Amino acid sequence: MTALPFDNSYIRLPERFYARRPPTPVAAPRLIRLNRALAEELGLDAGWLAGPDGVAALAGNAVPEGADPIAAAYAGHQFGQFVPQLGDGRAVLLGEVIDRNGLRRDIQLKGSGPTAFSRRGDGRAALGPVLREYLVSEAMAALGIPTTRALAAIATGEPVIRETLLPGAVLTRVAASHIRVGTFQFFAARGDDEALRALADHVLGRHYPAAAQAAHRYRALLDAVIAAQADLVARWLLVGFVHGVMNTDNMSVAGETIDYGPCAFLDVYDPRTVYSAIDQTGRYAYGQQPRIALWNLTRFAETLLPLLADDETAAVAAAEAALAGYAPRFEAAYQGGLNRKLGLGSVRDGDPALASDLLTRMAENQADFTLTFRTLCGAAEGPAGDGAVRDLFVDPTAYDGWAAGWRARLAETGRDPAEVAADMRTVNPAFIPRNHQVEAMIAAAVEHDDFTAFEAFLTVLARPYADQPEHARYARAPEGGGVGYRTFCGT
């Protein structure tokens, strides 16, 4: 058995799907961190990966046996504007492996040098964004949210030029696949129906084998991707996650969270929150994410029109019928999740209004999103827990006015309060990647080559639903509620 037992399928698609490109070697590769648990899940030899040969492969200095490095072609709408050719400008797909659960997973090097799609970019990644993606993607996995994963982070020993000189790094990213809505758009823009069909068949076989058996397989594919994205975005909202750059080239058809650029988590609750420094209009604000997901899915449906029916009118009707399923699917996932966060069980009449009332009062009183729901777990056991929640509201009586109705609804469930509280703690995290903690971790690594904070934070975030009183400082809200915080793409 090879150290990286590749079994590549995307490379068997026509050559216009990608550009062959080996990674560009770096000066002095050094392993920052290897995700040994993920390596085990993938069936990989962690000892080899951590050794000289493994580090060389993860840095891009050596192409391991069985790898066939490519940069994938794709297009995309970026902030609503269509760009007909984007592609992997700073990443190469080494290949695919079959993990211990029999699932096919991509192994990609991000920051591995220029490709045919670099558009005059250097193809490199700075250390800070690599650490952010490693930490946040692994936190999302621990939270139970579908996501790409981080297998390794490598320091390159070379600087990259952004606004200033910054240390360089390479991230090894693992994904169910790196196929995006923008991948379909690339071929649709060229009128290449043959490639669209080949791509759709590949996605069906790889991600949605049940849909592949349907009488109308491409409509079933559209339905499946819509359902996966509706569920995913609902789960983002339920933990306060803001993707930051929901371009169509950043939407995975596999239903995973992908491309952690200017992402962040809510501190104080405000649906208008925008963290990305390049989002000047609030297009990708926290509360806009469900609407943007539907917009992106509509673009995906447009690419499938030639496959949905021979008659254009019938194809459009099929696409519209599929897209009509998005809103109820999202609402069911989101409201069901809110009910679980509030300990209410199955959704009943009045529950959506009760949850909406709480969120409105939180926004009006600058209440911290994560802390409010976590402290509600204690309040579910009885009024003695109300004080901790009240303290989060500028006007504590705003909580009191809501809590009476909540308690009445909790009583209707007939469940033991301690049991309700315990269940609530399994869906309301105590720990998220707090933005100020992420920035402190990055600063220590970039400015002082100190990864102590990075390692400590990863350890805490691996158990987000546990109280971990010894790590209470990681749960604290930032001074000023984090208002004005901005993130940057990293490119």
For each residue, the residues with C-beta under 8 A, 3 or more apart:
1: 5
2: 5 6 64 65 66
3: 44 45 48 49 53 54 57 64 65
4: 44 57 64 65 66 67 94 95 97 107
5: 1 2 43 44 66 97 98
6: 2 64 65 66 67 68 94 95 96 97 107
7: 95 96 97 98 104
8: 11 12 66 68 95 96
9: 12 96 104 202 206
10: 13 17 18 70 72 93 96 106 177 179 202
11: 8 18 68 70 95
12: 8 9
13: 10 17 18 198 199 202
14: 17 195 198
15: 18
16: 73 192 195
17: 10 13 14 72 73 195 199
18: 10 11 13 15 70 71 72 73 93
19: 70 71 73 87 115 116 117
20: 68 69 70
21: 69 70 71 92 115 116
22: 60 63 69 92
23: 59 60 61 63 69 92 109 112 113
24: 60 112 113 114 123
25: 59 60 61
26: 29 59 60 61 154 156 157 158 168 170
27: 156 157 158
28: 155 156 157 158
29: 26 55 56 58 59 61 154 155 156 157 170
30: 55 154 155 157
31: 34 50 55 58 152 153 154 155
32: 131 152 153 154 155 169 451 454
33: 134 152 153 451 454 455 458
34: 31 39 46 49 50 151 152
35: 38 39 138 149 150 151 152
36: 39 40 46
37: 40 41
38: 35 41 42 149 150 151 174
39: 34 35 36 42 44 45 46 49 151
40: 36 37 43 44 46 100
41: 37 38 99 100 101
42: 38 39 97 99 100 105 107 151 174
43: 5 40 97 98 99 100
44: 3 4 5 39 40 48 49 97
45: 3 39 48 49 54
46: 34 36 39 40 49 50
47: 50 51
48: 3 44 45 51 53 54
49: 3 34 39 44 45 46 54 55 57 58 151 152
50: 31 34 46 47 54 55
51: 47 48 54 55
52: 55 56
53: 3 48 56 57 62
54: 3 45 48 49 50 51 57 58
55: 29 30 31 49 50 51 52 58 59 154
56: 29 52 53 59 61 62
57: 3 4 49 53 54 60 61 62 63 64 67 94
58: 29 31 49 54 55 109 151 152 154 170 172
59: 23 25 26 29 55 56 154 156 170
60: 22 23 24 25 26 57 92 109 112 113 170
61: 23 25 26 29 56 57
62: 53 56 57
63: 22 23 57 67 69 94
64: 2 3 4 6 57 67 94
65: 2 3 4 6
66: 2 4 5 6 8 95
67: 4 6 57 63 64 94 95
68: 6 8 11 20 94 95
69: 20 21 22 23 63 92 93 94 95
70: 10 11 18 19 20 21 92 93
71: 18 19 21 87 88 89 91 92 93 115 116 117
72: 10 17 18 87 88 93 178 179 183
73: 16 17 18 19 85 87 117 183 186
74: 86 87 88 180 182 183 185 186 249
75: 82 83 84 85 86 182 183 185 186 189 249
76: 82 83 86 180 181 182 185 247 248 249 250
77: 80 81 82 83 182 185 247 248 249 296 299
78: 81 83 86 247 249
79: 247 278 279 281 283
80: 77 283
81: 77 78
82: 75 76 77 185 189
83: 75 76 77 78 86
84: 75 186 189 190
85: 73 75 117 186
86: 74 75 76 78 83 89 117 182 249
87: 19 71 72 73 74 115 116 117 186
88: 71 72 74 91 92 93 115 117 178
89: 71 86 114 115 117 118 119 121 123
90: 110 111 112 113 114 115 118 121 122 123 124 125 491
91: 71 88 108 109 110 111 112 115 173
92: 21 22 23 60 69 70 71 88 108 109 112 113 115
93: 10 18 69 70 71 72 88 96 106 107 108 178
94: 4 6 57 63 64 67 68 69 107 108 109
95: 4 6 7 8 11 66 67 68 69 106 107
96: 6 7 8 9 10 93 104 105 106 107
97: 4 5 6 7 42 43 44 104 105 107
98: 5 7 43 102 103 104 105
99: 41 42 43 102 103 104 105
100: 40 41 42 43
101: 41
102: 98 99
103: 98 99 176
104: 7 9 96 97 98 99 176 177 206
105: 42 96 97 98 99 174 175 176
106: 10 93 95 96 173 174 175 176 177 178
107: 4 6 42 93 94 95 96 97 151 172 173 174
108: 91 92 93 94 172 173 174 175 178
109: 23 58 60 91 92 94 112 170 171 172 173
110: 90 91 125 130 133 170 171 172 173
111: 90 91 123 124 125 130 156 168 169 170 171
112: 23 24 60 90 91 92 109 123 170
113: 23 24 60 90 92 122 123 124
114: 24 89 90 118 121 122 123
115: 19 21 71 87 88 89 90 91 92 118 123
116: 19 21 71 87
117: 19 71 73 85 86 87 88 89
118: 89 90 114 115 121 122 123
119: 89
120:
121: 89 90 114 118 491
122: 90 113 114 118 160 161
123: 24 89 90 111 112 113 114 115 118
124: 90 111 113 156 158 160 168
125: 90 110 111 129 130 160 168 169 170 171 490
126: 129 130 160 162 166 167 168 169 446 490
127: 130 131 155 166 167 168 169 442 445 446
128: 131 132 166 442 445 446 490
129: 125 126 132 133 261 489 490
130: 110 111 125 126 127 133 134 153 169 170 171
131: 32 127 128 134 135 153 169 441 442 445 454
132: 128 129 135 136 260 263 438 442 490
133: 110 129 130 136 137 150 171 173 260
134: 33 130 131 137 138 150 153 171 458
135: 131 132 138 139 433 438 441 454 457 458 461
136: 132 133 139 140 260 263 433 438
137: 133 134 140 141 147 148 149 150 173 257 260
138: 35 134 135 141 142 149 150 458 461 462
139: 135 136 142 143 432 433 461 464
140: 136 137 143 145 147 241 257
141: 137 138 144 145 147 149
142: 138 139 461 462 463 464
143: 139 140 239 429 432 464
144: 141 235
145: 140 141 232 235 236 239 241 257
146: 228 232 235 254 255 256 257
147: 137 140 141 256 257 258
148: 137 173 174 175 252 256 257 258
149: 35 38 137 138 141 173 174 175
150: 35 38 133 134 137 138 153 171 172 173 174
151: 34 35 38 39 42 49 58 107 172 173 174
152: 31 32 33 34 35 49 58 171 172
153: 31 32 33 130 131 134 150 169 170 171 172
154: 26 29 30 31 32 55 58 59 169 170 171 172
155: 28 29 30 31 32 127 167 168 169
156: 26 27 28 29 59 111 124 167 168 169 170
157: 26 27 28 29 30 168
158: 26 27 28 124 168
159: 165 166 167 168
160: 122 124 125 126 165 166 167 168
161: 122 164 165 166
162: 126 166
163:
164: 161
165: 159 160 161
166: 126 127 128 159 160 161 162 446
167: 126 127 155 156 159 160 446 449
168: 26 111 124 125 126 127 155 156 157 158 159 160
169: 32 111 125 126 127 130 131 153 154 155 156
170: 26 29 58 59 60 109 110 111 112 125 130 153 154 156
171: 109 110 111 125 130 133 134 150 152 153 154
172: 58 107 108 109 110 150 151 152 153 154
173: 91 106 107 108 109 110 133 137 148 149 150 151
174: 38 42 105 106 107 108 148 149 150 151
175: 105 106 108 148 149 178 252 254 256 258
176: 103 104 105 106 206 207 252 254 255 256
177: 10 104 106 203 206 207 252 253 254
178: 72 88 93 106 108 175 252 258
179: 10 72 183 199 202 203 252 253 254
180: 74 76 183 184 248 249 250 251 252 253 258
181: 76 184 185 248 249 251 253 296 297 299 300 303
182: 74 75 76 77 86 185 186 247 248 249 250 251
183: 72 73 74 75 179 180 186 187 199 253
184: 180 181 187 188 196 199 200 253 300 303 304
185: 74 75 76 77 82 181 182 188 189 248 249 299 303
186: 73 74 75 84 85 87 182 183 189 190
187: 183 184 190 192 195 196 199 303
188: 184 185 191 192 196 302 303 306
189: 75 82 84 185 186
190: 84 186 187 195
191: 188
192: 16 187 188 195 196
193: 196 197 306 307
194: 197 198
195: 14 16 17 187 190 192 198 199
196: 184 187 188 192 193 199 200 303 304 306 307
197: 193 194 200 201 307
198: 13 14 194 195 201 202
199: 13 17 179 183 184 187 195 196 202 203
200: 184 196 197 203 204 217 218 221 304 307
201: 197 198 204 205 212
202: 9 10 13 179 198 199 205 206
203: 177 179 199 200 206 207 208 221 253 254
204: 200 201 207 208 209 211 212 217 220 221
205: 201 202 209 212
206: 9 104 176 177 202 203
207: 176 177 203 204 224 253 254 255
208: 203 204 211 212 220 221 224 225
209: 204 205 212 213
210: 213 214 220
211: 204 208 214 217 220 221 223 224
212: 201 204 205 208 209 217 220
213: 209 210 217
214: 210 211 217 219 220
215:
216: 219 220 308 318
217: 200 204 211 212 213 214 220 221
218: 200 221 222 304 307 308
219: 214 216 222 223 308 318 322
220: 204 208 210 211 212 214 216 217 223 224
221: 200 203 204 208 211 217 218 224 225 304
222: 218 219 225 226 300 301 304 308 318 319 322
223: 211 219 220 226 227 322 325
224: 207 208 211 220 221 227 228
225: 208 221 222 228 229 253 255 297 300
226: 222 223 229 230 297 322 323 325 326 329
227: 223 224 230 231 325 329
228: 146 224 225 231 232 254 255
229: 225 226 232 233 251 255 293 296 297 326
230: 226 227 233 234 293 326 329 330 333
231: 227 228 234 235 255 329 330 333
232: 145 146 228 229 235 236 255 256 257 293
233: 229 230 236 237 289 290 293 330
234: 230 231 237 238 290 330 333 334 337
235: 144 145 146 231 232 238 239 333 337
236: 145 232 233 239 241 242 243 257 289
237: 233 234 240 241 286 289 290 334 337
238: 234 235 334 337 338 341 427
239: 143 145 235 236 265 370 429 432
240: 237 265 266 269 286 369 370 432
241: 140 145 236 237 257 263 265 266
242: 236 263 264 265 266 273 274 275 284 285 286 289
243: 236 246 250 257 263 284 289
244: 261 262 263 264 275 276 279 284 487
245: 250 259 261 262 276 278 279 284 489
246: 243 250 251 284 289 292 293 296
247: 76 77 78 79 182 250 251
248: 76 77 180 181 182 185 251 296 299 300
249: 74 75 76 77 78 86 180 181 182 185
250: 76 180 182 243 245 246 247 258 259 261
251: 180 181 182 229 246 247 248 258 293 296 300
252: 148 175 176 177 178 179 180 255 256 257 258
253: 177 179 180 181 183 184 203 207 225 300
254: 146 175 176 177 179 203 207 228
255: 146 176 207 225 228 229 231 232 252
256: 146 147 148 175 176 232 252
257: 137 140 145 146 147 148 232 236 241 243 252 260
258: 147 148 175 178 180 250 251 252
259: 245 250
260: 132 133 136 137 257 263
261: 129 244 245 250 276 487 488 489 490 491
262: 244 245 275 276 277 278 279 486 487 488 489 490
263: 132 136 241 242 243 244 260 275 487
264: 242 244 275 435 438 485 487
265: 239 240 241 242 370 432 433 434 435
266: 240 241 242 269 270 273 286 369 370
267: 368 369 434 435 477 478 481 482 483 485
268: 366 367 368 369 477 481 482 483
269: 240 266 359 362 363 366 367 368 369 372
270: 266 273 286 363
271: 285 286 287 359 363
272: 282 285 286 287
273: 242 266 270 285 286 287
274: 242 279 282 284 285 286
275: 242 244 262 263 264 435 485 486 487
276: 244 245 261 262 279 284 486 487 488 489
277: 262 486 487 488
278: 79 245 262 488 489
279: 79 244 245 262 274 276 282 283 284 285
280:
281: 79
282: 272 274 279 285 288
283: 79 80 279 288 292
284: 242 243 244 245 246 274 276 279 288 289 292
285: 242 271 272 273 274 279 282 288 289
286: 237 240 242 266 270 271 272 273 274 289
287: 271 272 273 290
288: 282 283 284 285 291 292
289: 233 236 237 242 243 246 284 285 286 292 293
290: 233 234 237 287 293 294 330 334
291: 288 294 295
292: 246 283 284 288 289 295 296
293: 229 230 232 233 246 251 289 290 296 297 326 330
294: 290 291 297 298 323 326 327
295: 291 292 298 299
296: 77 181 229 246 248 251 292 293 299 300
297: 181 225 226 229 293 294 300 301 323 326
298: 294 295 301 302 323
299: 77 181 185 248 295 296 302 303
300: 181 184 222 225 248 251 253 296 297 303 304
301: 222 297 298 304 305 319 322 323
302: 188 298 299 305 319
303: 181 184 185 187 188 196 299 300
304: 184 196 200 218 221 222 300 301 307 308 319
305: 301 302 308 309 312 315 316 319
306: 188 193 196 315
307: 193 196 197 200 218 304
308: 216 218 219 222 304 305 314 315 318 319
309: 305 312 314 315 318
310: 314 315
311: 314 315
312: 305 309 315 316
313: 316 317
314: 308 309 310 311 317 318
315: 305 306 308 309 310 311 312 318 319
316: 305 312 313 319 320
317: 313 314 320 321
318: 216 219 222 308 309 314 315 321 322
319: 222 301 302 304 305 308 315 316 322 323
320: 316 317 323 324
321: 317 318 324 325
322: 219 222 223 226 301 318 319 325
323: 226 294 297 298 301 319 320 326
324: 320 321 327
325: 223 226 227 321 322 328 329
326: 226 229 230 293 294 297 323 329 330
327: 294 324 330 331
328: 325 331 332
329: 226 227 230 231 325 326 332 333
330: 230 231 233 234 290 293 326 327 333 334
331: 327 328 334 335
332: 328 329 335 336
333: 230 231 234 235 329 330 336 337
334: 234 237 238 290 330 331 337 338
335: 331 332 338 339 347 351 352 355
336: 332 333 339 340 347
337: 234 235 237 238 333 334 340 341 427
338: 238 334 335 341 342 351 352 355
339: 335 336 342 344 345 346 347 351 355
340: 336 337 343 344 345 423 424 427
341: 238 337 338 373 376 424 427 428
342: 338 339 354 355 358 376 406 424
343: 340 376 377 380 410 413 420 421 423 424
344: 339 340 347 348 351 354 409 410 413
345: 339 340 413 415
346: 339
347: 335 336 339 344 351 352
348: 344 351 412
349:
350: 353 354 409
351: 335 338 339 344 347 348 354 355 409
352: 335 338 347 355 356
353: 350 356 357
354: 342 344 350 351 357 358 402 405 406 409
355: 335 338 339 342 351 352 358 359
356: 352 353 359 360
357: 353 354 360 361 402 405
358: 342 354 355 361 362 402 406
359: 269 271 355 356 362 363
360: 356 357 363 364
361: 357 358 364 365 367 393 398 399 401 402
362: 269 358 359 365 367 369 372 393
363: 269 270 271 359 360 366 367
364: 360 361 394 398
365: 361 362 392 393 394 395 398 399
366: 268 269 363 393 394 481
367: 268 269 361 362 363 371 372 392 393 394
368: 267 268 269 371 372 392 477 481
369: 240 266 267 268 269 362 372 373
370: 239 240 265 266 373 374 428 429 430 432 475
371: 367 368 374 375 392 475 477
372: 269 362 367 368 369 375 376 389 392
373: 341 369 370 376 377 424 428
374: 370 371 377 425 428 429 430 475
375: 371 372 378 379 385 388 389 392
376: 341 342 343 372 373 379 380 389 424 428
377: 343 373 374 380 381 385 421 424 425 428
378: 375 381 385 388 389 421
379: 375 376 382 383 385 386 388 389 403
380: 343 376 377 385 410 417 420 421 424
381: 377 378 384 385 417 418 420 421
382: 379 385 417
383: 379 386 407
384: 381 387
385: 375 377 378 379 380 381 382 388 389
386: 379 383 389 390 399 400 403
387: 384 390 391
388: 375 378 379 385 391 392
389: 372 375 376 378 379 385 386 392 393 399 403
390: 386 387 393 396 399 400
391: 387 388 396
392: 365 367 368 371 372 375 388 389 399
393: 361 362 365 366 367 389 390 396 398 399
394: 364 365 366 367 398
395: 365 398
396: 390 391 393 399 400
397: 400 401
398: 361 364 365 393 394 395 401 402
399: 361 365 386 389 390 392 393 396 402 403
400: 386 390 396 397 403 404
401: 361 397 398 404
402: 354 357 358 361 398 399 405 406
403: 379 386 389 399 400 406 407
404: 400 401 407 408
405: 354 357 402 408 409
406: 342 354 358 402 403 409 410
407: 383 403 404 410 411
408: 404 405 411 412
409: 344 350 351 354 405 406 412 413
410: 343 344 380 406 407 413 415 417 420
411: 407 408 414
412: 348 408 409
413: 343 344 345 409 410 420
414: 411
415: 345 410 419 420
416: 419 420
417: 380 381 382 410 420 421
418: 381 421 422
419: 415 416 422 423
420: 343 380 381 410 413 415 416 417 423 424
421: 343 377 378 380 381 417 418 424 425
422: 418 419 425 426
423: 340 343 419 420 426 427
424: 340 341 342 343 373 376 377 380 420 421 427 428
425: 374 377 421 422 428 430 465 467
426: 422 423 465
427: 238 337 340 341 423 424 465
428: 341 370 373 374 376 377 424 425 465
429: 143 239 370 374 432 464 465
430: 370 374 425 464 465 466 467 468 475
431: 460 461 463 464 468 471 474 475
432: 139 143 239 240 265 370 429 461 464
433: 135 136 139 265 437 438 457 461
434: 265 267 437 438 474 475 476 477 478
435: 264 265 267 275 438 439 478 482 485 487
436: 439 440 478 482 485
437: 433 434 440 441 453 457 474
438: 132 135 136 264 433 434 435 441 442 457
439: 435 436 442 443
440: 436 437 443 444 453
441: 131 135 437 438 444 445 453 454 457
442: 127 128 131 132 438 439 445 446
443: 439 440 446 447
444: 440 441 447 448 450 451 452 453 454
445: 127 128 131 441 442 448 449 450 451 453 454
446: 126 127 128 166 167 442 443
447: 443 444
448: 444 445
449: 167 445
450: 444 445 453
451: 32 33 444 445 454 455
452: 444 455 456
453: 437 440 441 444 445 450 456 457
454: 32 33 131 135 441 444 445 451 457 458
455: 33 451 452 458 459
456: 452 453 459 460
457: 135 433 437 438 441 453 454 460 461 474
458: 33 134 135 138 454 455 461 462
459: 455 456 462
460: 431 456 457 463 468 471 474
461: 135 138 139 142 431 432 433 457 458 464
462: 138 142 458 459
463: 142 431 460 466 468
464: 139 142 143 429 430 431 432 461
465: 425 426 427 428 429 430
466: 430 463
467: 425 430
468: 430 431 460 463 471 472 474
469: 472
470:
471: 431 460 468 474 475
472: 468 469 475 476
473: 476
474: 431 434 437 457 460 468 471
475: 370 371 374 430 431 434 471 472
476: 434 472 473
477: 267 268 368 371 434 481 482
478: 267 434 435 436 481 482 485
479:
480: 483 484
481: 267 268 366 368 477 478
482: 267 268 435 436 477 478 485
483: 267 268 480
484: 480
485: 264 267 275 435 436 478 482
486: 262 275 276 277
487: 244 261 262 263 264 275 276 277 435
488: 261 262 276 277 278
489: 129 245 261 262 276 278
490: 125 126 128 129 132 261 262
491: 90 121 261
